[in-house]
Amino acid sequence: MAGNSTKRVREYRNKMRAAGLKQVTIWVPDVNAPGFAEKVAEAIAIVNASASEKAILEELSNSEIEDWK
């Protein structure tokens, strides 16, 4: 027999599906994982050493992330 929380979750998911939404799972980097900070530092160093750094940063600044909600 399903517990009360299981029932609530099922009802919520059904409500969202009825609203035309689909549940998805997105995996993102774990910022607390060992080595994460080092990988970020390496990526930043690569961008900073790039001859096209200005173009890369300009492209990022021109993106429409301010419209994300």
C-alpha positions, 0 to 999 in steps of 0.5 A: 500500500502506498504511503501518504507522501507517495500518493501526494507525489503521484497526484502532483505528477498527474496534475502536471501531466494534465497541464501538458508538462513532462517530467525530466531528469537533468544531471548537473555537475556536483560542485562539491565533488573532489576535483570540481574546482580544479576542472573549473580553474583549468577551463578558465585558464584555457579561456584566458589563454585563448587568442579568441577570449574576447570573442568567447566572452562577447558571445556569452554576454550576447546570449539571452540568459537575462530572458530565462525564467 
